[in-house]
């Protein structure tokens, strides 16, 4: 801060103070603060050093009046609020996106819209210009908020492949189908032949693609697709438990189960234990995500690792590029089989 003329309380440093300290013009400082376009590396370093020395903080409100931007991003979760606290994947994504945006000095606003009223309020808030873009996380494809934001021209990047929106929506996704194929191959390599599956929601790309990968590998192995071995869940622990109970009732000879999320797999383990089935001796269990739920499970889960750090970083990169005027983009990242005690 800078002393006033009377030697009293110091005022906050201004852009003029930064320019004087750096030995450059006010316009050069302004260009550095707005992305560094048409600024030499030496001048940019001088300005950044002056900012550190003076303690200058950008007046975001004033800058937004000039640029028409809010200098903030929304993280929109269109799921019931309890899912945010139950499912560890959402927290991992939120933390990764927050860290990626911090490198650009951009704050992230968490928005939960699990009901129709919440979705309407959030959509009004976003389309009023309170954020420059949205990172969307949803387990379901039938998401009216996403379509409304797209039609309103709001820059948007979805976590997971969109269904029914074509190539007009940017997205970043793990390769769900290939991850499922790897898990089913692994279960087959252990000699298991009666392999069940608890899918994710079948109105979501993850649910559809993981089921498709499961079927593809069984077909390649010459095994018939037995519909009694297929049940669906909603990625919650309770749905995994209920799904395992249905599988055991319909196919008591099941010797393995591929579960489309680690959280659901915890529920599957509970149901198997209650039924007196040993894991992995009687029934091998494979999950998907490699979340904290996989390590907390007993036994610890063999699973498919989604690269959440890379997913978060790519979502931010693609969104900032779109805000900067680039076209929508799609990024698909590879998964990895992680072997633990449940298989």
C-alpha positions as CSV (number, residue, x, y, z in Angstrom):
1,X,0.0,0.0,0.0
2,X,1.0,3.6,-0.5
3,X,1.1,6.4,2.0
4,X,-1.2,9.3,1.4
5,X,0.0,12.9,1.3
6,X,-0.8,13.5,5.0
7,X,1.2,10.5,6.0
8,X,-1.9,8.7,7.3
9,X,-3.4,5.3,6.4
10,X,-1.8,3.9,3.2
11,X,-4.0,3.5,0.1
12,X,-4.0,0.3,-2.0
13,X,-1.5,0.4,-4.8
14,X,-2.9,1.2,-8.2
15,X,-2.0,0.4,-11.8
16,X,-0.1,3.7,-12.0
17,X,2.1,2.5,-9.0
18,X,2.9,-0.7,-10.8
19,X,3.8,1.1,-14.1
20,X,6.1,3.5,-12.2
21,X,7.8,0.6,-10.3
22,X,8.2,-1.4,-13.5
23,X,9.4,1.5,-15.6
24,X,6.7,0.9,-18.3
25,X,3.6,2.7,-19.4
26,X,0.2,2.2,-17.8
27,X,-1.0,0.6,-21.1
28,X,1.7,-2.0,-20.9
29,X,0.6,-3.0,-17.4
30,X,-3.0,-3.2,-18.6
31,X,-2.0,-5.5,-21.5
32,X,-0.1,-7.8,-19.1
33,X,-3.2,-7.9,-16.8
34,X,-5.4,-8.8,-19.7
35,X,-3.4,-11.7,-21.0
36,X,0.0,-10.4,-22.0
37,X,-0.8,-9.9,-25.7
38,X,1.7,-7.7,-27.6
39,X,4.0,-7.4,-24.6
40,X,7.7,-8.4,-24.7
41,X,8.9,-11.1,-22.3
42,X,11.1,-8.5,-20.5
43,X,8.3,-6.1,-20.0
44,X,6.0,-8.8,-18.8
45,X,8.5,-10.0,-16.2
46,X,9.1,-6.4,-15.1
47,X,5.4,-5.9,-14.6
48,X,4.9,-9.1,-12.7
49,X,7.8,-8.3,-10.5
50,X,6.4,-4.9,-9.8
51,X,3.0,-6.4,-8.9
52,X,4.7,-8.6,-6.4
53,X,6.7,-5.8,-4.9
54,X,3.8,-3.3,-4.6
55,X,1.2,-5.9,-3.6
56,X,-1.2,-4.7,-6.3
57,X,-4.5,-6.6,-6.6
58,X,-6.6,-6.5,-9.7
59,X,-9.9,-4.7,-9.2
60,X,-12.1,-7.3,-10.8
61,X,-15.3,-5.3,-10.7
62,X,-13.7,-2.4,-12.5
63,X,-12.1,-4.7,-15.1
64,X,-15.3,-6.5,-15.7
65,X,-17.0,-3.1,-16.5
66,X,-14.4,-2.6,-19.2
67,X,-14.1,-6.1,-20.6
68,X,-17.7,-7.2,-20.2
69,X,-16.4,-10.4,-18.4
70,X,-16.9,-11.6,-14.9
71,X,-13.4,-13.2,-14.6
72,X,-15.0,-16.2,-12.9
73,X,-16.0,-19.7,-14.0
74,X,-19.0,-21.8,-12.8
75,X,-18.7,-25.5,-11.8
76,X,-22.2,-26.7,-12.3
77,X,-23.3,-30.1,-10.8
78,X,-26.8,-31.0,-11.9
79,X,-27.2,-33.8,-9.3
80,X,-29.0,-33.9,-6.0
81,X,-26.9,-32.2,-3.3
82,X,-26.4,-35.4,-1.3
83,X,-24.6,-36.9,-4.3
84,X,-22.0,-34.2,-4.1
85,X,-21.1,-35.3,-0.6
86,X,-21.5,-39.1,-1.2
87,X,-19.6,-39.5,-4.5
88,X,-15.8,-38.7,-4.1
89,X,-15.4,-38.2,-7.8
90,X,-17.2,-34.8,-7.7
91,X,-14.9,-33.5,-5.1
92,X,-11.8,-34.6,-7.0
93,X,-13.0,-32.9,-10.1
94,X,-13.9,-29.7,-8.2
95,X,-10.4,-29.6,-6.6
96,X,-8.6,-30.2,-9.9
97,X,-10.6,-27.5,-11.7
98,X,-10.0,-25.1,-8.9
99,X,-6.3,-25.7,-9.0
100,X,-6.1,-25.4,-12.8
101,X,-8.0,-22.1,-12.7
102,X,-5.9,-20.7,-9.9
103,X,-2.9,-20.8,-12.2
104,X,-4.8,-18.2,-14.3
105,X,-6.0,-16.3,-11.2
106,X,-9.6,-17.1,-11.9
107,X,-12.0,-18.1,-9.1
108,X,-14.4,-21.0,-9.4
109,X,-18.0,-20.8,-8.3
110,X,-19.7,-24.1,-7.2
111,X,-23.3,-24.4,-8.3
112,X,-25.6,-27.2,-7.3
113,X,-28.7,-27.7,-9.3
114,X,-30.4,-31.0,-8.5
115,X,-34.0,-29.9,-8.7
116,X,-36.0,-28.2,-11.5
117,X,-36.3,-25.0,-9.5
118,X,-32.6,-24.9,-8.8
119,X,-31.8,-25.5,-12.4
120,X,-34.0,-22.6,-13.5
121,X,-32.4,-20.2,-10.9
122,X,-28.9,-21.3,-11.9
123,X,-29.6,-20.9,-15.6
124,X,-30.9,-17.4,-15.1
125,X,-27.8,-16.5,-13.0
126,X,-25.4,-17.9,-15.6
127,X,-27.1,-16.4,-18.7
128,X,-27.1,-13.0,-16.9
129,X,-23.3,-13.0,-17.3
130,X,-22.2,-13.7,-13.8
131,X,-19.7,-16.2,-15.0
132,X,-17.7,-16.3,-18.2
133,X,-18.2,-20.1,-18.8
134,X,-19.3,-23.3,-17.2
135,X,-17.7,-26.6,-16.4
136,X,-20.7,-29.0,-16.4
137,X,-20.7,-32.3,-14.4
138,X,-23.8,-34.5,-14.7
139,X,-24.6,-38.3,-14.7
140,X,-27.5,-38.0,-17.1
141,X,-27.8,-36.9,-20.7
142,X,-31.3,-35.5,-20.5
143,X,-30.0,-32.2,-19.0
144,X,-32.1,-29.2,-20.0
145,X,-29.6,-26.7,-18.4
146,X,-26.9,-27.7,-20.8
147,X,-29.1,-27.2,-23.8
148,X,-30.3,-23.9,-22.5
149,X,-26.8,-22.6,-21.9
150,X,-25.6,-23.8,-25.3
151,X,-28.5,-22.0,-27.0
152,X,-27.7,-18.9,-25.0
153,X,-24.1,-18.9,-26.3
154,X,-22.5,-19.6,-22.9
155,X,-19.1,-21.3,-23.2
156,X,-19.5,-24.8,-21.9
157,X,-17.4,-27.9,-21.3
158,X,-19.0,-31.1,-20.2
159,X,-17.3,-33.8,-18.2
160,X,-18.1,-37.0,-20.2
161,X,-19.4,-37.4,-23.7
162,X,-22.7,-35.6,-24.4
163,X,-25.6,-37.6,-25.7
164,X,-27.9,-36.1,-28.3
165,X,-26.0,-32.7,-28.6
166,X,-23.8,-33.7,-31.5
167,X,-20.4,-32.0,-31.8
168,X,-21.6,-28.5,-30.7
169,X,-20.7,-29.1,-27.0
170,X,-17.1,-29.3,-25.9
171,X,-16.3,-32.2,-23.6
172,X,-13.5,-34.1,-21.9
173,X,-14.0,-37.8,-21.1
174,X,-12.2,-40.9,-20.1
175,X,-12.4,-43.8,-22.6
176,X,-15.2,-45.6,-20.8
177,X,-15.6,-48.3,-23.4
178,X,-12.0,-49.2,-23.4
179,X,-11.8,-49.2,-19.6
180,X,-14.7,-51.6,-19.4
181,X,-13.0,-53.9,-22.0
182,X,-9.8,-54.0,-19.9
183,X,-11.7,-55.0,-16.8
184,X,-13.7,-57.7,-18.4
185,X,-10.6,-59.1,-20.1
186,X,-8.9,-59.2,-16.6
187,X,-11.9,-61.1,-15.1
188,X,-11.8,-63.6,-18.0
189,X,-8.1,-64.1,-17.5
190,X,-8.8,-65.2,-14.0
191,X,-11.0,-68.0,-15.3
192,X,-14.3,-66.3,-14.5
193,X,-17.1,-67.0,-17.0
194,X,-20.3,-66.0,-15.3
195,X,-19.6,-62.3,-15.2
196,X,-22.3,-59.9,-14.1
197,X,-22.4,-56.2,-14.5
198,X,-24.0,-53.3,-12.5
199,X,-24.1,-50.5,-15.1
200,X,-24.4,-46.8,-14.6
201,X,-27.5,-44.9,-15.7
202,X,-28.3,-46.0,-19.2
203,X,-29.3,-42.4,-20.2
204,X,-25.6,-41.4,-19.6
205,X,-22.6,-42.0,-22.0
206,X,-20.6,-43.6,-19.2
207,X,-23.5,-46.1,-18.5
208,X,-23.9,-46.9,-22.2
209,X,-20.2,-47.2,-23.1
210,X,-19.2,-49.3,-20.1
211,X,-22.0,-51.7,-20.9
212,X,-21.0,-51.8,-24.5
213,X,-17.4,-52.6,-23.6
214,X,-18.5,-55.4,-21.3
215,X,-20.6,-57.0,-24.1
216,X,-17.9,-56.6,-26.7
217,X,-15.3,-58.6,-24.7
218,X,-17.8,-61.4,-23.7
219,X,-18.7,-61.7,-27.4
220,X,-15.1,-61.8,-28.5
221,X,-14.5,-64.6,-25.9
222,X,-17.4,-66.6,-27.4
223,X,-19.7,-66.2,-24.4
224,X,-23.4,-65.5,-24.9
225,X,-24.8,-62.3,-23.5
226,X,-27.0,-63.3,-20.6
227,X,-29.5,-60.6,-19.7
228,X,-29.9,-62.1,-16.3
229,X,-26.4,-60.9,-15.6
230,X,-27.1,-57.3,-16.4
231,X,-28.6,-54.8,-14.0
232,X,-28.4,-51.0,-13.9
233,X,-27.6,-48.6,-11.0
234,X,-27.3,-44.9,-10.6
235,X,-23.7,-44.7,-9.3
236,X,-24.8,-44.6,-5.6
237,X,-23.7,-47.2,-3.1
238,X,-27.3,-48.2,-2.4
239,X,-28.0,-48.9,-6.1
240,X,-24.9,-51.2,-6.1
241,X,-26.1,-53.1,-3.1
242,X,-29.6,-53.5,-4.7
243,X,-28.1,-54.5,-8.0
244,X,-26.0,-57.2,-6.5
245,X,-29.0,-58.6,-4.7
246,X,-30.9,-58.8,-8.0
247,X,-27.9,-60.5,-9.7
248,X,-27.6,-63.1,-7.0
249,X,-31.3,-63.9,-7.2
250,X,-31.3,-64.1,-11.0
251,X,-27.9,-65.8,-11.5
252,X,-26.7,-67.5,-8.4
253,X,-23.8,-69.1,-10.3
254,X,-22.3,-65.7,-10.9
255,X,-18.5,-65.9,-10.3
256,X,-17.5,-62.2,-11.0
257,X,-19.1,-58.8,-11.3
258,X,-18.0,-55.7,-13.1
259,X,-19.4,-52.6,-11.3
260,X,-19.5,-49.3,-13.2
261,X,-18.3,-47.2,-10.2
262,X,-16.3,-47.8,-7.1
263,X,-19.0,-46.4,-4.9
264,X,-21.5,-48.9,-6.3
265,X,-18.9,-51.6,-5.9
266,X,-18.9,-50.9,-2.1
267,X,-22.6,-51.7,-2.1
268,X,-22.0,-54.8,-4.1
269,X,-19.4,-56.0,-1.5
270,X,-21.9,-55.4,1.3
271,X,-24.6,-57.6,-0.5
272,X,-22.1,-60.4,-1.3
273,X,-20.9,-60.5,2.3
274,X,-24.5,-60.7,3.5
275,X,-25.2,-63.6,1.1
276,X,-22.1,-65.4,2.4
277,X,-20.1,-65.0,-0.8
278,X,-16.4,-64.6,-0.4
279,X,-14.5,-62.0,-2.4
280,X,-12.6,-62.8,-4.5
281,X,-12.7,-66.6,-3.9
282,X,-16.4,-67.0,-4.8
283,X,-17.1,-63.8,-6.7
284,X,-14.4,-61.5,-8.1
285,X,-15.4,-57.8,-8.1
286,X,-14.0,-55.0,-10.3
287,X,-14.9,-51.3,-10.0
288,X,-14.4,-48.2,-12.1
289,X,-12.9,-44.8,-11.2
290,X,-10.1,-45.6,-8.8
291,X,-11.6,-43.2,-6.3
292,X,-11.1,-43.1,-2.5
293,X,-14.0,-45.6,-2.3
294,X,-11.8,-48.2,-4.0
295,X,-9.1,-47.9,-1.2
296,X,-11.7,-47.7,1.6
297,X,-13.4,-51.0,0.4
298,X,-12.7,-54.3,2.1
299,X,-11.1,-56.0,0.3
300,X,-9.6,-53.1,-1.7
301,X,-11.0,-52.9,-5.2
302,X,-9.4,-53.8,-8.4
303,X,-10.7,-51.0,-10.6
304,X,-10.3,-48.8,-13.7
305,X,-8.5,-45.6,-13.0
306,X,-9.9,-42.4,-14.6
307,X,-7.2,-39.7,-14.9
308,X,-9.2,-37.1,-13.0
309,X,-6.3,-34.7,-12.7
310,X,-5.9,-34.6,-16.4
311,X,-9.7,-34.5,-17.0
312,X,-9.9,-31.4,-14.7
313,X,-6.9,-29.7,-16.4
314,X,-8.2,-30.4,-19.9
315,X,-11.7,-29.2,-19.0
316,X,-10.3,-25.8,-17.9
317,X,-7.9,-25.6,-20.9
318,X,-10.7,-26.3,-23.4
319,X,-13.1,-23.8,-21.7
320,X,-10.6,-21.0,-21.5
321,X,-9.8,-21.6,-25.2
322,X,-13.5,-21.4,-26.0
323,X,-14.0,-18.2,-24.0
324,X,-11.1,-16.9,-26.1
325,X,-12.9,-17.5,-29.3
326,X,-11.9,-21.1,-30.3
327,X,-14.3,-23.7,-31.6
328,X,-15.7,-26.5,-29.4
329,X,-13.4,-29.4,-28.9
330,X,-13.5,-33.0,-27.7
331,X,-10.8,-34.7,-25.6
332,X,-10.9,-38.5,-24.7
333,X,-8.3,-39.7,-22.3
334,X,-7.0,-43.3,-21.7
335,X,-7.9,-45.3,-18.6
336,X,-5.7,-47.8,-16.6
337,X,-6.4,-51.1,-15.0
338,X,-5.4,-51.1,-11.3
339,X,-5.2,-54.6,-9.7
340,X,-5.9,-55.0,-6.0
341,X,-7.4,-57.6,-3.6
342,X,-11.0,-58.0,-4.9
343,X,-10.0,-60.0,-8.0
